[in-house]
Amino acid sequence: MEARLQKVLAQLGIASRREAEEMIRRSRVRINGVLAHLGQKVDPEKDAIAIDGKLISPKQRPALIYLLLHKPAGVVSTCYDPHQRPTVLDLLPKELREGSGIHPVGRLDVDSTGALILTNDGDLTFGLTHPRHSISKTYRVLVKGHPPEAVLRMWRQGVVLEGRKTRPAKVQIVESSAQGSFLEIVLQEGRNRQIRRVAQQLGYPVIQLHRSAIGSIQLQTPKEPFLPEGKYRFLKDREIQFLREQIDQEPEFRSQNSEFRI
C-alpha cells in the first residue's frame, strides 16, 4: 500500500519523520534508483528503497527500543549536526545507534540538560511530538533575579510569543540564592526554546535549564538510582505503557489516526 516516503521510513524504524525528511533533502534516499523527493509516495512491498546506496527491506525492521537519556550541556538533540557538534547518538554504544533507526523524541536545546526519550518507534514519536499532544514536562530552572508573584502569575496564565499565547503553566519558586531564583516549571507544550524566551521577555533570563521529568518518567525515583549526565537506561514496561496511553487519550489524534500516524 502506498504512503508518503517519510512516513514509510519512520514506520520501518529508519528515523523519525523529521529526520527522514532531512535525509531526503540531503539526497541520501533513492527510490528504484532515482533520487527521492519530499512528499513522494512509495509502496515498500514493491518499490526498492535505498539509503546511502543500501537497500532497505520492510522485513528487516529492527526491534523497538525505548531509552531515557540524561542529556548533558553541549550535546545537540539530533541524529546529525552539520557543525560537527556531539549529538545524543554519540552517547550510545555502537550496537544501539547503528542500523536501529533510534532518534530523540523532541528536543532539548544545546545548553540545556536533563531527561530525553530516544526510540525507533516512529508511531510513538509522532504521537508524542504532535501539536495536539499535551504530555507534561517538569523543569528546574535558574533565572537571574527574583521574580515577584505578579510576574509568576503572568507566566502561569500564558505569555504571547510570536502572536500566540502559551498554554497555562505551573510555575513556582523552590529556592533563592545569590545567583538568582530556582523555579519549578511544568509545561504541557514544547515550543522552540519556550522557557528561555518567556523568561527573557519577562525580564528574568535563564541561567540554567534542566528537565527532570517527562510525565511520570523521571531521572530519579525512589525505586530508581539517579541517572548520571551522559548515561541512559532502558524504559520499564510500565513507562512505555504510560507513553502509549498518553497518545490514546488524545481524542483528535485517535479519531484521525489514519491521517496523523507516521
FINU-806753 format. One record per residue (C-alpha): residue number from 1; residue in one letter; x, y, z. Coordinates in Angstrom, 3 decimals. Example, Ala and Ser with C-alpha at 12.3 -4.5 7.8 and 13.67 -1.06 7.14 Angstrom:
// FINU-806753
PT  1  A  12.300  -4.500  7.800
PT  2  S  13.670  -1.060  7.140
This chain:
// FINU-806753
PT  1  M  0.000  0.000  0.000
PT  2  E  1.371  3.418  -0.961
PT  3  A  2.259  6.030  1.665
PT  4  R  4.465  9.092  1.856
PT  5  L  8.147  8.188  1.875
PT  6  Q  8.967  9.892  5.185
PT  7  K  6.067  8.033  6.798
PT  8  V  7.319  4.695  5.458
PT  9  L  10.888  5.349  6.667
PT  10  A  9.573  6.145  10.137
PT  11  Q  7.373  3.046  10.246
PT  12  L  10.365  0.920  9.273
PT  13  G  12.304  2.336  12.221
PT  14  I  14.848  4.082  9.997
PT  15  A  14.396  7.534  11.556
PT  16  S  11.789  9.898  12.912
PT  17  R  9.659  11.612  10.287
PT  18  R  11.628  14.843  10.763
PT  19  E  14.963  13.046  10.383
PT  20  A  13.619  11.114  7.369
PT  21  E  12.671  14.389  5.698
PT  22  E  16.193  15.684  6.293
PT  23  M  17.682  12.517  4.777
PT  24  I  15.547  13.062  1.666
PT  25  R  16.598  16.722  1.418
PT  26  R  20.244  15.697  1.622
PT  27  S  19.795  13.334  -1.348
PT  28  R  20.543  10.235  0.721
PT  29  V  17.420  8.338  -0.381
PT  30  R  16.679  6.735  -3.745
PT  31  I  13.527  5.024  -4.971
PT  32  N  14.055  2.469  -7.734
PT  33  G  17.449  4.039  -8.397
PT  34  V  16.119  7.607  -8.696
PT  35  L  16.686  10.369  -6.114
PT  36  A  13.643  10.695  -3.871
PT  37  H  11.783  13.923  -3.156
PT  38  L  9.667  15.127  -0.242
PT  39  G  6.039  14.052  -0.405
PT  40  Q  6.773  11.179  -2.775
PT  41  K  4.573  8.137  -2.288
PT  42  V  6.018  4.630  -2.258
PT  43  D  4.919  1.068  -1.679
PT  44  P  7.589  -0.630  0.479
PT  45  E  6.450  -4.030  -0.797
PT  46  K  7.007  -3.076  -4.454
PT  47  D  9.493  -0.189  -4.591
PT  48  A  13.230  -0.512  -3.956
PT  49  I  14.139  1.975  -1.208
PT  50  A  17.844  2.668  -0.691
PT  51  I  19.605  4.904  1.826
PT  52  D  23.223  5.810  1.137
PT  53  G  23.179  3.091  -1.525
PT  54  K  21.963  0.348  0.832
PT  55  L  18.613  -1.296  0.108
PT  56  I  16.082  -1.284  2.940
PT  57  S  13.877  -4.328  3.372
PT  58  P  10.441  -3.925  5.007
PT  59  K  11.015  -7.374  6.563
PT  60  Q  14.136  -6.224  8.400
PT  61  R  12.568  -3.766  10.800
PT  62  P  14.745  -3.606  13.936
PT  63  A  13.400  -4.444  17.376
PT  64  L  11.753  -1.488  19.070
PT  65  I  13.973  0.390  21.525
PT  66  Y  12.915  2.854  24.237
PT  67  L  15.554  4.758  26.217
PT  68  L  15.731  7.542  28.782
PT  69  L  18.884  9.652  28.393
PT  70  H  20.280  12.293  30.731
PT  71  K  21.462  14.845  28.182
PT  72  P  24.491  16.924  29.158
PT  73  A  25.041  20.531  28.104
PT  74  G  26.909  20.968  24.825
PT  75  V  25.233  17.983  23.138
PT  76  V  22.627  18.544  20.420
PT  77  S  19.335  16.636  20.375
PT  78  T  19.575  15.456  16.780
PT  79  C  20.960  12.466  14.911
PT  80  Y  23.277  14.610  12.802
PT  81  D  24.824  18.050  13.253
PT  82  P  26.272  19.994  10.288
PT  83  H  28.548  21.895  12.693
PT  84  Q  30.119  18.635  13.901
PT  85  R  28.971  19.096  17.491
PT  86  P  28.395  15.909  19.529
PT  87  T  24.872  14.522  19.243
PT  88  V  22.816  12.443  21.645
PT  89  L  23.510  9.387  19.469
PT  90  D  27.217  9.772  20.227
PT  91  L  26.372  8.915  23.845
PT  92  L  25.049  5.480  22.865
PT  93  P  27.068  2.322  22.172
PT  94  K  27.585  1.317  18.557
PT  95  E  25.161  -1.610  18.730
PT  96  L  22.292  0.740  19.677
PT  97  R  22.929  3.642  17.328
PT  98  E  23.848  1.828  14.098
PT  99  G  21.110  0.350  11.964
PT  100  S  18.416  0.702  14.624
PT  101  G  16.842  3.972  13.474
PT  102  I  16.911  5.334  17.022
PT  103  H  16.269  9.067  17.373
PT  104  P  15.332  11.643  20.034
PT  105  V  11.671  12.353  20.763
PT  106  G  11.507  16.133  20.744
PT  107  R  14.487  18.235  21.725
PT  108  L  16.366  19.980  24.489
PT  109  D  18.445  22.909  23.289
PT  110  V  22.212  22.516  23.280
PT  111  D  22.741  24.429  26.546
PT  112  S  20.027  22.568  28.483
PT  113  T  20.335  19.297  30.385
PT  114  G  18.043  16.532  31.534
PT  115  A  15.525  13.914  30.513
PT  116  L  15.224  12.999  26.842
PT  117  I  13.498  9.949  25.368
PT  118  L  15.076  8.119  22.430
PT  119  T  13.320  5.446  20.407
PT  120  N  12.950  3.929  16.942
PT  121  D  9.165  3.669  17.327
PT  122  G  8.006  6.128  14.664
PT  123  D  4.351  5.968  15.658
PT  124  L  5.185  6.813  19.278
PT  125  T  7.468  9.667  18.221
PT  126  F  4.793  11.202  16.037
PT  127  G  2.142  10.877  18.730
PT  128  L  4.319  12.469  21.415
PT  129  T  5.524  15.362  19.238
PT  130  H  2.202  16.111  17.528
PT  131  P  0.882  19.639  18.318
PT  132  R  -2.300  18.122  19.782
PT  133  H  -0.308  16.179  22.333
PT  134  S  -0.057  17.563  25.879
PT  135  I  2.207  15.347  27.967
PT  136  S  3.591  17.349  30.897
PT  137  K  7.311  18.062  31.292
PT  138  T  8.918  19.238  34.523
PT  139  Y  11.893  21.623  34.615
PT  140  R  14.179  23.070  37.280
PT  141  V  15.232  26.484  36.020
PT  142  L  17.659  29.008  37.481
PT  143  V  16.766  32.557  36.420
PT  144  K  18.579  35.783  37.046
PT  145  G  16.944  37.883  39.737
PT  146  H  13.934  37.249  41.922
PT  147  P  10.619  37.410  40.032
PT  148  P  7.709  38.651  42.175
PT  149  E  4.369  36.895  42.417
PT  150  A  2.846  39.206  39.788
PT  151  V  5.398  38.032  37.207
PT  152  L  4.903  34.377  38.145
PT  153  R  1.157  34.853  37.752
PT  154  M  1.649  36.226  34.219
PT  155  W  3.835  33.239  33.369
PT  156  R  1.245  30.807  34.731
PT  157  Q  -1.576  32.390  32.747
PT  158  G  0.345  32.432  29.459
PT  159  V  2.614  34.837  27.602
PT  160  V  2.296  35.874  23.960
PT  161  L  5.184  34.604  21.814
PT  162  E  5.157  35.484  18.116
PT  163  G  1.480  36.370  18.230
PT  164  R  0.342  33.199  20.014
PT  165  K  -0.224  32.813  23.734
PT  166  T  1.480  29.957  25.567
PT  167  R  -0.659  27.416  27.377
PT  168  P  -1.176  27.830  31.143
PT  169  A  1.813  26.510  33.112
PT  170  K  2.704  25.663  36.701
PT  171  V  5.459  27.989  37.925
PT  172  Q  6.754  28.308  41.464
PT  173  I  9.912  29.412  43.240
PT  174  V  11.537  26.498  45.074
PT  175  E  14.783  28.142  46.182
PT  176  S  16.537  31.507  46.133
PT  177  S  20.260  32.140  46.057
PT  178  A  22.798  34.856  45.329
PT  179  Q  22.767  33.690  41.690
PT  180  G  19.038  34.120  41.319
PT  181  S  15.879  32.042  41.757
PT  182  F  15.322  28.355  41.139
PT  183  L  11.901  27.736  39.621
PT  184  E  9.971  24.521  39.109
PT  185  I  8.076  24.807  35.830
PT  186  V  5.619  22.264  34.451
PT  187  L  4.627  22.713  30.801
PT  188  Q  2.195  20.876  28.563
PT  189  E  3.646  22.187  25.313
PT  190  G  7.114  22.412  23.839
PT  191  R  7.538  25.411  21.581
PT  192  N  11.091  26.188  20.496
PT  193  R  13.164  27.476  23.481
PT  194  Q  9.880  28.376  25.146
PT  195  I  11.073  28.727  28.744
PT  196  R  14.120  30.770  27.769
PT  197  R  12.088  33.096  25.559
PT  198  V  9.336  33.662  28.137
PT  199  A  11.867  34.268  30.926
PT  200  Q  13.752  36.755  28.765
PT  201  Q  10.552  38.546  27.818
PT  202  L  9.519  38.850  31.468
PT  203  G  12.918  40.268  32.413
PT  204  Y  14.395  37.251  34.256
PT  205  P  16.735  35.481  31.789
PT  206  V  17.589  31.817  32.228
PT  207  I  20.987  30.887  33.646
PT  208  Q  20.460  27.104  33.775
PT  209  L  17.682  24.862  32.490
PT  210  H  17.239  21.218  33.450
PT  211  R  14.370  18.845  32.591
PT  212  S  13.805  16.407  35.424
PT  213  A  10.754  14.502  34.187
PT  214  I  8.607  13.680  31.164
PT  215  G  5.207  12.861  32.572
PT  216  S  5.819  10.208  35.225
PT  217  I  9.200  9.226  33.723
PT  218  Q  11.913  10.715  35.918
PT  219  L  15.690  10.793  36.042
PT  220  Q  15.439  9.688  39.658
PT  221  T  12.672  7.975  41.615
PT  222  P  12.560  6.200  44.998
PT  223  K  12.933  2.911  43.108
PT  224  E  15.495  4.080  40.539
PT  225  P  19.066  5.276  41.175
PT  226  F  19.922  8.718  39.832
PT  227  L  20.804  8.598  36.132
PT  228  P  24.104  10.498  35.684
PT  229  E  24.674  13.004  32.892
PT  230  G  25.560  11.345  29.605
PT  231  K  24.111  7.982  30.680
PT  232  Y  20.965  6.175  29.565
PT  233  R  18.686  3.394  30.695
PT  234  F  16.005  1.315  29.009
PT  235  L  12.456  2.352  29.835
PT  236  K  10.444  -0.003  32.019
PT  237  D  7.369  -1.684  30.533
PT  238  R  5.115  0.494  32.703
PT  239  E  6.847  3.630  31.386
PT  240  I  6.383  2.587  27.768
PT  241  Q  2.751  1.835  28.518
PT  242  F  2.381  5.275  30.104
PT  243  L  3.624  6.942  26.911
PT  244  R  1.276  4.921  24.735
PT  245  E  -1.636  5.776  26.996
PT  246  Q  -0.904  9.490  26.595
PT  247  I  -1.349  9.139  22.840
PT  248  D  -4.510  7.059  23.185
PT  249  Q  -6.039  9.752  25.406
PT  250  E  -5.790  12.363  22.650
PT  251  P  -9.286  12.293  21.055
PT  252  E  -8.358  14.166  17.871
PT  253  F  -5.268  12.028  17.334
PT  254  R  -7.301  8.875  17.945
PT  255  S  -10.173  9.889  15.640
PT  256  Q  -7.838  10.887  12.814
PT  257  N  -5.265  8.172  13.407
PT  258  S  -5.036  7.133  9.785
PT  259  E  -4.130  10.680  8.782
PT  260  F  -1.646  11.565  11.504
PT  261  R  0.269  8.372  12.200
PT  262  I  3.833  8.360  10.873
